[in-house]
Amino acid sequence: MKYLCLIYDEEKTLEAMPKDASDAFMGEYYAFTEGIRASGQYVAGEALQPVSTATTVRIRNGKLVTSDGPFAETKEQLGGFYLIEAKDLNEALQVAAKIPSVKLGSIEVRPVVDFSQQ
Amino acid sequence: MSEHPTDAMRQTVDAVYGAESRRVLATLIRLLGDFDLAEEALHDAFMAAMERWPREGVPHNPRAWLVSAGRFKAIDGIRRRARFDVKLEAIARHLEESAQKDTEGDDHSVEDDRLRLIFICCHPALPTEARLALTLREVCGITTEEIARALLTKPATVAQRIVRAKGKIRAARIPYQLPSREELVDRLDAVLHVVYLVFNEGYSASSGESLTRVDLSTEAIRLGRLLAELQPEPEAIGLLALMLLHEARRDTRTSPEGDLVLLEEQDRSRWNRAMISEGCALVERALTSRRFGPYTIQAAIAAVHDEAATAPETDWAQIVGLYDVLLRADPSPVVELNRAAAVAMRDGPQYGLTLIDALLARGELADYQHAHAARADLCRRLKRTADARASYERALSLAKQEPERRYLSRRLHQLGAEDATR
């Protein structure tokens, strides 16, 4: 079963990190990704540009409305994700608990709908 | 033998239901992989028992018989529905094959199933209210209506919480599994928390209503016993001890009129000695493990109170010491407040009041009724009547439960009487 791990970090905290700390943090991410690739749990994963680059679109009353910024202003921002394969939620949570951002921000784990099982 | 064999048989089946239904359910959930399917199978199995036991006699191992009957009824049910939905046929075949493979019923796996059921109902991925409702429903076998009455909420609300929780278990695939060694501490914490909440719900229930309410404290102690037996970790033992040591005083906590009776005014001769000695022995056991936590420390505090023959004989120095340990293990302003009250008893009201005033000045307890009530009591003892009145009034404005409101009003009234005699 697939689970999407959404990574929420405080961008301000990450930006304020000194260079060596931020290099170490990236190193942890690199090692984590290698680890779940080796275990076969990795399906996909990406880091996102900061929310200052986000654009939100909606169609209201038939009219396209484009606005600057993220869908919602929050204290922690969506900064990246991993799509993982796990046998159940417990395994998914164990993987999520090893994502380096778990110590600074939060990881939201969402099961992916399997339309072949519906 | 009764003169009405059908009545006798009904009683037998009822007795088996009372003793075994939760075990049978726990095993059926594992075998069928679904809560609702298992509940339906449990129901069908007991229907089959009512029908067949009068003719065939009660089986040698009723539990194994019920598990097997429930399992095959469920497979039959899926088969019938498979006529309209081909995908179900594969599920039925899978269940049937696994049914042929295993031989049922060794006690070890049955007890593991009960633990699995507790752990899944208390899974930290479920909302707290849902864990409470699900545990009472599935592990304790209490009906939705009874749970609603016990939790002072609507049956529809409880039902919805249970349905949503089961929906999440299915959709997010929360496994029906015992936690791994590395998960155990965390997961056991979540279970103990639910048991503790159930106990507190029952313990703080006003006595007037308790006749019509399922006794949640008794259910919590039953759950606590089960856990201490199946997963004898120090904190599981500590929590059971804590509950027993509080439960032992329960009857003396309220007067026949339903008024609150403080610990120092309770009739200690009516405390339940059997519960106290069991609780004390459990505390000792948990403490010697050296891996104990907040539940064990709180139980130790309760044990010191329970062991004092009279209120003035309470070993307050030891209680303050235990609160110090508790503050290190689980710091919170409420624990600080309790420690301050103990300091007042050990060193005098002025010392406790200084601590409470400092605590109130920090703001976290500004709306906490018991902080103001404790302050009021110390001011009263120091004859600072105006301060005592202001604090009792503040506490009263925050109090929600009727017996507590009556207690605070009574105190206020007494203050007035003291004033008048000056």
Interface residues (C-beta under 8 A of the other chain):
Chain A: M1 K87 D88 L89 N90 L93 Q94 P111
Chain B: A125 A171 A172 R173 I174 P175 Q177 P179 S180 E183
